[in-house]
């Protein structure tokens, strides 16, 4: 069996064993064992990928295999990975693993983890797919569980948030399906394989002009593209902790990955001609998301609007269409996935004890919950781009790459996007000062307990990943940048 297919097989086995499980102890054992297997599998894949790339440095994708599903439409279960896919699989395995410990005492745990595993299945399947239809299928598998996970296990206006998220993302899926069908028929109806379409077939420019906006918009909705981002803050605010971690940490990355892998790669002419439209929208997302976070008082809404800003920066960098900026975009996906998962894990921890997410009702938590508070400070410093943490290397790579475009339009937008760093510092330092160092607002908070062991496992795991990427960025950057070369060459050859 291809090693990539194991990323699909393991979640399926977890679902089967969960159906057969009885009792909380068995459920936890199944989830921890399965998530650990995925983590080991991801680490093994990195080692094997580096060895294989040394042998075949010119191969665009490695571990490629294909099984035909439906011959009349050339639909196949085709899998393969490059450096970008590998790092996204590593990110997904880390978030899935740490998310389990953040859901340690979840009500209706069996049903919850069944949907959690199905969501994980969709995410892993999406990142290994190189067939357009198979990629779309896994994309939908990842979206559908969100409705129930938020609607049943969420808080606040959970039914409204779940419905809004589902309707808006399904609307984006409709655009995406139109784009995929358009790609298949205008490229000659010979294949749905990404590599074959990119290298052997060609989509005429007159068709790229409408297919590119459809696919970029379809994926962009999931990446919180302005003005289609409004589902994200409501979804984050109502989702249970681990779902928020997966939602912001991994699911939103499907949008940026899809824009990069499908819209830019398969339609380079349209990307050059029409990219400026989406570049303006992503620039607005970066600044608007940061400004919106400043005025929020709910911890989850602060982090949700921060995610809009950071995910907007991913799409912004992709549209710069050069190797440095695109490398920064993938690094930003990694960095944001880790730090926003840490944020949501800590917010869930705090909410579970204080029963409030309103920063006006909290204060003095550094003395009361020192471990959780220190972790929150680290997450905040990563978000505002402190050197030595993942946020700095990702954002600096993006801004340096973006400024390599010498025309006034791109440089002005880059300068505007850079301003988001200052705005981010404002809402991060304001929140930290208020909830950690401000006066205690409720006497009952003086008796709160700090993080339990399973919550510490989740937080420490994410912090180690953030610090490792921040202090040793060149290994990650090297894996990513070499996989971007074929796409940049395709863009340059127009």
N, C-alpha and C positions, 0 to 999 in steps of 0.2 A: 504493500500500500504506500502511495505517495505520502511523505511526511506532512504535507499541507492538509491532506484530507483528515488527518488526526485532529486538527483544530475544529472540524465539524463533528467528527465521531465522538470526541470526549463530551461535549455538551449534550449530544443525543443520549449517550450512556448515562449521564447524570440525570436526565429527564426520566429515563426508564427506571433507574434505581430509586428515584424520588417517588415514583408511582407505587413502588413496592415497599417503601419505607414505613416504619411505624415508630412513632415517638420522636421527640426533639433531638435526642442524642444521635440517632441514626441519620436524621436529616442533616445535622451539622457535620457529621463524619463524612457523608457523601459530598457535601458542598466543599468542605476543606480539602478533601482528597482530590476531587475533580479539579478545583481551582489550582491546587498545587501541581497537578499533572500538566495543566495548561502553562503554568509558569515555567516548569522544567522544559516543556516542549518548546516554548519560545526561546529560552536560553540555548537549547540544543540547536534550534534553527539558526540562530545567529552564528554559532560556531561552524555549522555545516555550510552556511551561506558564504562566510569568509573564505573557507577552504575551496569551495566550488568556484567562487569568483576569481581566486588566484589561478585556478586552472583554466577558466573560460572568461577572461577579462572583458571580452567583446560581446558576450551574450547579454541581450537586453533583459531577459527574464530567465530565472533558474527554477529547477524542479518543476518544469512544465509537463503537464499531462492533460489528456482530453478524452472524454467519453461522450459520444453522440447521444443526445436525448431525443431530439425530434428532427429527423433528417429533412423533411420538406422545407423547414425554415432555417436549417443549419444551426439549430440550437444545441449546444453541447455543455457538459460540465467540464469546463476548461479552467485549470488553475495554474498559477505561477506567481513568483514573487521577484521583486527587485529590492533594492535597499530601502525604498520608501515603504513598501508593503511590510518588510521585516520589522522596521521600527514601530509601525502602527500595530502590528501583532503583539510586540513586546508591551507597548502601552496598554493595549486592551487586556492582556493577561494580568498586568499589575493592578489595573482598576477592578477587574472582576475579583481577583484575590482579596484585595483590601476591602472591597464593598461587602463581602460576606461577613467580615468581622464587624462592620458597621451595622449589620442587620442581625446581630447575634440573638436578640430577644424579640424578633418580629412576631406579631400576631398572625395566626393562620400561616405559619411558616412554610408548610408543605406547598400550599397553593402559590404563595409568594415566590418561593425559590423555583418552582416550575416555570413561571413566567419569566423570572430572572434568567434562567438558563436558556429559554427560547430567545430572549433578547440577545444574550451572549452569542448564541448560535448564529443569529443574523449578522452580527458585527464581524465575527471571525470569518464567516463565509464571504462577506462582502470584500474584505481585504485580500483574500486569496484568489478571487475570481478575476479572470481575464476575458470572459464571455459576457457580452452586454446583457443578454437576457438573464443569465445566472446571477450576475451582479445585481440586477434590478429585483430579482426574486428574493435574494438575501436582504436587500435593502428594505423590502416590504416586511419581511419576517422580523427585522429589527424594530420597525415602527409600530407594528400592531400591538405587541405586549404593553407598550407605553400607556395605552388607554386604560387598561385594567389595573396596571401597577399604580397609576396615579388616582384613578377613579375609586379604587377599593381601599388602598393603603395610604392614600395621601391625607393632607390636612387642609383646613381652610376651605376655599371654594374649589374643592377637588373635582367635582363633576364638571363644572364650567371649564376649568383649566384643561382637564382631560379631553373634553369635546373640542375645545378651541385648538389644542395642539394637534389632535387627530385630523380635524378638518383642514387646517392650514398645510400640514405635511402631506396629506392626501392630495390637496390641490397642487402642491409642488410635484408630487409623483405623477400627476396627470400630464404636466408639462414635460416631465422627464420621459414618460412613456412615448409621447409624441416625438420627442427628440430621438429616442432609440429606434423607433420604427422608421423615422426619416433617415437616420444613418444607414440602416440596413438596406432600404430600397434605393437610396440615391448612390450607394457605393457599389451597386451591382447585384445585390441579393445573393452574394456568394458566401458570405461568412458573417458571424457576429463576434468573431474573435478580435479583440482590440489590436493585437500585434499584426494580424493579417490585414485588417482595414488600414492601419497606419502605414504599413510598409509596402503592401502590394496593391491596394485599392486606393481610390481617390474619390472624395466627395466634391463635386463641382462647387465653385465658389457661390454661384447663385442659390444653391441649396444651403450652403454653410451659413448664409446670411440670416436664415430663419431657424436653422437647427441649432446653431451656437447659442442664441439667446434662450431658446427653449430648454436646452440641457443645462446651461449655466444657471438659469433661474430655478429650474427644478432642483438641482443640488444646492443652490444658493439659499433657498428657503430654509433648508435644514442647517445651513451654516450661518443663520441669523442675518441674512442680507437685508439691509434697510430698503424699503419700509415693510418687509415681510418678517420682521423679527419679533413681533408682539406676542407670539405664542410662547417664546422662550422664557421670559421672566415669569409669566403666570405658571407655566409648566414646572419650572424650577421651584417656585415658591410652594407649590402644593405637593410635589413629589416626595416620597419617603427618602431618607438619607442616601441609601445605596443607589437608588434609581436616579437621584440627582447627580451622584458621582458618575454613573454610567452615561447619563444623559449629556452632561456638560463635558465629561472627561473623554468620552469615546464617540457617542452617537452624533454629536455635532461635527465631529471630525470627518464623518462620512460625507458631509457636504463639501468641505474643502478638498478632500481626496478625490471625490467624484468630479468636481470642477477641473481639477488638475489632470486627472487620468483620462477623462472622456472629452470634455469641452475643449480644453487647450490642446491636448495631444492629437485629437482626431481632426480638429478644425483650426489649424494655425493661421490660415489666411483671415478668417473671420475674427479670430482672437486679436490680430493686429489691427483690423479695421474697426471693430466694434467694442474692443476692450475698454476704451475710454469711458463709455457709458457706465459700465459696471464699476470702473475705477472710481468714478465720482460717488456712486452709491456706497461702495465699501469705505471710501474716505469719510463719508457722513457717518457710517456705522461706527468707525473707530472713535470719532470725537463725540458723537451723540451718545453712544453707550457709556463713555466715561463721564460725561456731564450728567447723565441720568442717574448714574450710581451715586454721585455726590449728594443728590437731594433725597435719597431713599433713607428710611429709618428701619426697615426690615432687613435683617442680616442676609436672608436668602435673596431678596430683591437686589441688594447691593452687589452680591456675587453674580447674580443673573445678568445684570446690566454690564458688569465688568466682563462677563463672558461674551456678550454682544460686541463689546469693544475689541477684545482680544481675538475673537473669531473673525471679526471684520478685518483685522490686521492680517490674518492668514490669506483671505481672499484678495486683499489689497496687494500683498506681496506676490501672489501667483500671477496677477495681472500685469506685473512689471516685466514679465517675460524675459528675465535674464537668470543665469545660473545662481548667482549669489542670493538674489531676493527669493527665488524659489526654494533654495536650500534653507533660508531663514524661515520660510512659510512652514515647511515640514517640521523644523525645529520648534517653531512656535506652537504647532499642533501638539507636539510632545510635551513641551513645557506647560502649556495651558491645561492640557489634560491632567497632568500630575498635580499642579498647584490648585486647580479648581476642585479636583476630587478631595484634596486635603482640606480645602475650605469647607466644602459641604459635609465632610466627615466631622469636622470640629463644630460646625453649626448645629448638626444633628445632636452631637454630644451636649452642647450648651442648652439647646432647646429641651432635650430630654430631662434636664435637671431644673432649669429655671421656668419652663413652660411658657416662655416668651421669646420672640425673636426681635422685639423692638429694642433698639439700642438705647432709647430714652429710659427704659425700665431696668437697665443693667449698669453695673459699675463695680469696680474693685475686684474683678475676677482674678487678677494676677495673684492676689494673696489667697483667694479661696480655692482656685483651681490652677495651681502654678504650671503643671504639665500641659494641660490643654491651652493655657494662655501663651506659653512659650512657643508651642506649635503654631498657634494662630499668628504670632508675630513673624515667625519664619515664613509662613504662607504669604503674609502681607508683603514682606520684603522681597520675596520671589516675584510677586505680582507687579510691584513697582520697579523691578529691574535692578536689584542690588547685585553688583559684581560678585561672582562666586556662586551664584544660584542660577537656575536654568533660564529664568526670565531675561536676564541680561544678555546672554549669548544669543538667544533667539531674536530679541528685538534689535540688537545692534547689527546682526547679520541682515535683517530685513531692511533697516534704514540705510546701511551702507550700500546694499544691492539696489535699493530704490533710487538712491542718489546717483547711481551710475548712469541712469538715463539723463542725457544732457539737455533735453528740451525743457523749456520753462514750465509747461503744464505738469510734467511728472515731478519736477523738483519742488514746485509750489505745493502740490498735494503731499509730497513727502514731508515737507516742513510742517504742514498742518497736522499730519499724522503724528509727527514727533511730539507735538504739543500734548498728546494724550498721556505721555509719561508724567507730565506735571500734574495733570488732572487726576491721574491714578494715585499719585502720591497724596493728593488732598484727601480723597475719600478713604484711602487705606489708613493714613495716620489719624484722621478724624475718628474713624471707627475704633482703632486700637486704643487711642487715648480715652475714648468715652467708655467702652465696656471693660477695659482691663485696668485702667488707672484712675478712672473717675470715682466719685464717692459712691458707696453702696446705696442702691435705691430701694432695696427690699431687705428687711432684717432676716427673712427666711433664707436668703441667699448665703448668709453667713454659715449655714449648716450644710451646704452642698458638698457632695463628694467629688473628688477628681476623677480622671479617666480610669475605667476598669482595664484589666489586662488585655482584653480583646480589642478595645478601642485604642490602646497603646500600640498594638501590633499594626493596626491599620495606619495610624498616624506616622509611626516610625518608618514603616516600609515606604510610604510616599515621600517622606523627608529625605531618606537615603537616596532615592531615585532623583529627586530634585537637586540635591547637592552633588551627586555623581555627574549629572549632566552639566551642571554649572562649572565644576572644577576640571572635568575631563571631556570637554566638548568636541575635541578633534576627531575622536573615534566615531562618534555619532555623525558628525558633519561629513566625514569621509565616506561613510556608507551611503549617506543620502545624496551627496553632490555627484558621485559617479553615476548614480542612477538617473540623474536629471540631464546628463549630457546628451543622450539621444533626443530628448524632447527639445532642448535648446538648439541643437543642430537642425532639427526639423523646422523650428521657428526661424532660424537664421537663413535656411535655404530657400525661403519663399522669394 
